[in-house]
Amino acid sequence: MLRTTLSRNRRIFLSTARGVAVGAVRRTEELRHHVVRDAWTVAKRFAAESVQNIERREVPFFVDGVIEGYVEDHQGMLIAALAQGLHAHTFFEIGTNRGRTSWTVARNNSAIQVYTLDVPLSATSADVALELGSDDHRYFRPGEACGEAFRDTPEAERITQLWGDSATFDFSPYAGAIDLIYIDGGHSY
């Protein structure tokens, strides 16, 4: 039994290693964007002495939470569940992009006020204060995409779109007034 299990595990490992090698050659962009980026993110969290990693199953309101949102945006749904579980009344997001996270948080928390900040529609990647990560240039696109997920929805009345560069934006009006903050803009150190 043990020999069969070891043999099976070896076959699976070798098959996976071959697949990774072929994929790394044929699909380098996908490798860099998904595999390397995700592995690097996990490694940084694991290596950080001051970060305590918590499994989703360890957070009581994640286990049985019911959230409506975009299937592909699992982070947005987790943030909406977190806002719900913490009974947050205010939420501030840095990096609106299409507005899916803001909409999901507002949709699942009927009393929450959402603020979302993105660079002005007229901005280019040359206009921001901090150096951009290699992938950040793709977030500068025509303005109609920014906030499209909440535009013309019932939740839009509780979502305030703010414009500015998060590196130079004046956050003082929001100091001490925000229950939950999500930073998903400017992906470089």
C-alpha positions as CSV (number, residue, x, y, z in Angstrom):
1,M,0.0,0.0,0.0
2,L,2.8,2.5,1.0
3,R,4.8,1.6,-2.1
4,T,1.7,2.1,-4.3
5,T,1.0,5.5,-2.7
6,L,4.6,6.6,-3.2
7,S,4.6,5.4,-6.8
8,R,1.4,7.3,-7.5
9,N,2.7,10.5,-5.8
10,R,5.9,10.3,-7.8
11,R,3.9,10.0,-11.1
12,I,1.7,12.9,-10.1
13,F,4.8,15.0,-9.2
14,L,6.7,14.2,-12.4
15,S,3.6,14.9,-14.5
16,T,3.0,18.2,-12.8
17,A,6.7,19.2,-13.1
18,R,6.6,18.4,-16.8
19,G,3.5,20.5,-17.2
20,V,5.0,23.4,-15.3
21,A,8.1,23.2,-17.5
22,V,6.1,23.2,-20.7
23,G,3.8,25.9,-19.5
24,A,6.7,28.1,-18.4
25,V,8.1,28.0,-21.9
26,R,4.8,28.3,-23.8
27,R,2.8,30.6,-21.5
28,T,5.4,32.9,-19.9
29,E,3.0,35.8,-19.4
30,E,0.5,33.6,-17.6
31,L,3.3,32.1,-15.5
32,R,4.6,35.6,-14.5
33,H,1.2,37.1,-13.9
34,H,-0.4,34.2,-11.9
35,V,2.0,31.7,-10.6
36,V,5.0,33.8,-9.7
37,R,3.0,36.8,-8.4
38,D,0.8,34.5,-6.2
39,A,3.8,32.5,-5.0
40,W,5.6,35.8,-4.2
41,T,2.6,37.1,-2.3
42,V,2.3,34.0,-0.2
43,A,6.1,33.9,0.5
44,K,6.0,37.6,1.7
45,R,3.1,36.9,4.1
46,F,4.8,33.7,5.3
47,A,8.2,35.4,5.9
48,A,6.8,38.5,7.6
49,E,7.4,38.1,11.3
50,S,4.7,40.7,12.2
51,V,2.0,39.2,10.0
52,Q,-0.2,36.5,11.5
53,N,-1.8,34.5,8.7
54,I,-5.3,33.5,9.4
55,E,-7.2,30.8,7.4
56,R,-10.7,31.8,6.2
57,R,-12.2,28.9,8.1
58,E,-10.9,30.4,11.3
59,V,-13.0,33.6,10.9
60,P,-16.5,32.7,12.2
61,F,-18.5,34.9,9.8
62,F,-16.7,33.6,6.8
63,V,-17.8,30.0,7.4
64,D,-21.6,30.6,7.1
65,G,-21.6,34.0,5.4
66,V,-23.9,34.6,2.4
67,I,-22.6,37.2,0.0
68,E,-23.9,38.3,-3.4
69,G,-21.1,39.4,-5.8
70,Y,-19.0,38.7,-8.8
71,V,-17.9,35.0,-8.9
72,E,-14.4,36.0,-10.2
73,D,-13.9,38.5,-7.4
74,H,-13.4,36.3,-4.4
75,Q,-11.5,39.0,-2.5
76,G,-14.4,41.5,-2.9
77,M,-16.8,38.9,-1.5
78,L,-14.5,38.2,1.5
79,I,-14.2,42.0,2.1
80,A,-18.0,42.3,2.0
81,A,-18.3,39.5,4.4
82,L,-15.7,41.1,6.7
83,A,-17.6,44.4,6.6
84,Q,-20.8,42.5,7.4
85,G,-19.2,40.5,10.2
86,L,-17.6,43.6,11.8
87,H,-20.9,45.6,11.4
88,A,-18.9,48.3,9.6
89,H,-20.8,51.5,8.8
90,T,-18.1,53.0,6.7
91,F,-15.7,51.5,4.1
92,F,-12.9,53.2,2.2
93,E,-11.3,51.6,-0.8
94,I,-8.1,52.8,-2.5
95,G,-8.2,51.7,-6.2
96,T,-11.7,51.7,-7.6
97,N,-10.9,50.1,-11.0
98,R,-14.3,48.9,-12.2
99,G,-15.9,49.3,-8.8
100,R,-16.8,45.7,-8.2
101,T,-15.5,45.6,-4.6
102,S,-17.3,48.8,-3.7
103,W,-20.5,47.6,-5.2
104,T,-20.2,44.2,-3.5
105,V,-19.6,45.8,-0.1
106,A,-22.5,48.2,-0.5
107,R,-24.8,45.4,-1.9
108,N,-24.3,43.2,1.1
109,N,-24.3,45.8,3.8
110,S,-27.4,48.0,3.4
111,A,-26.4,50.6,6.0
112,I,-22.8,51.1,4.9
113,Q,-21.3,54.3,3.3
114,V,-18.6,53.5,0.8
115,Y,-15.8,55.8,-0.3
116,T,-13.7,54.7,-3.2
117,L,-10.6,56.5,-4.5
118,D,-9.0,56.3,-7.9
119,V,-6.7,58.4,-10.0
120,P,-8.5,61.1,-12.0
121,L,-9.8,60.0,-15.4
122,S,-7.5,62.3,-17.2
123,A,-4.4,61.0,-15.4
124,T,-1.7,59.0,-17.2
125,S,0.8,56.7,-15.6
126,A,3.3,59.5,-15.7
127,D,1.1,61.7,-13.5
128,V,1.3,59.6,-10.3
129,A,3.7,60.4,-7.4
130,L,5.1,56.9,-6.8
131,E,6.8,54.5,-9.2
132,L,4.3,52.1,-10.7
133,G,4.7,48.3,-10.7
134,S,5.2,46.6,-14.0
135,D,1.5,45.7,-14.3
136,D,0.0,49.0,-13.0
137,H,0.1,50.7,-16.4
138,R,-2.9,48.6,-17.5
139,Y,-5.1,50.3,-14.9
140,F,-4.9,53.6,-16.9
141,R,-7.7,53.2,-19.4
142,P,-10.7,55.2,-20.6
143,G,-12.7,56.6,-17.8
144,E,-16.0,54.8,-18.6
145,A,-14.6,51.6,-17.0
146,C,-13.9,53.2,-13.6
147,G,-16.8,52.6,-11.3
148,E,-18.9,50.9,-14.0
149,A,-20.0,48.1,-11.6
150,F,-21.9,50.5,-9.3
151,R,-22.9,53.2,-11.7
152,D,-26.7,53.3,-12.1
153,T,-27.4,50.8,-9.4
154,P,-29.5,51.3,-6.2
155,E,-26.2,51.0,-4.2
156,A,-24.6,54.0,-6.0
157,E,-26.3,56.4,-3.7
158,R,-24.2,55.1,-0.8
159,I,-21.0,55.0,-2.9
160,T,-18.9,58.2,-3.1
161,Q,-16.4,58.2,-5.9
162,L,-13.3,60.2,-5.0
163,W,-10.6,61.3,-7.4
164,G,-6.9,61.6,-6.6
165,D,-3.5,60.0,-6.3
166,S,-3.5,58.0,-3.0
167,A,0.2,59.0,-2.5
168,T,-0.8,62.7,-2.3
169,F,-4.5,62.6,-1.5
170,D,-5.7,64.4,1.7
171,F,-7.2,61.7,3.9
172,S,-7.6,64.0,6.9
173,P,-11.4,64.4,6.5
174,Y,-11.7,60.6,6.9
175,A,-9.4,60.2,9.9
176,G,-11.1,58.3,12.6
177,A,-14.3,58.0,10.6
178,I,-13.7,54.8,8.6
179,D,-14.4,51.3,10.0
180,L,-12.8,49.3,7.2
181,I,-10.1,50.2,4.7
182,Y,-9.1,48.2,1.6
183,I,-5.9,49.2,-0.2
184,D,-5.8,47.9,-3.8
185,G,-4.1,50.7,-5.7
186,G,-0.5,51.3,-6.5
187,H,0.9,47.7,-6.4
188,S,4.6,48.6,-6.1
189,Y,6.4,49.0,-2.8
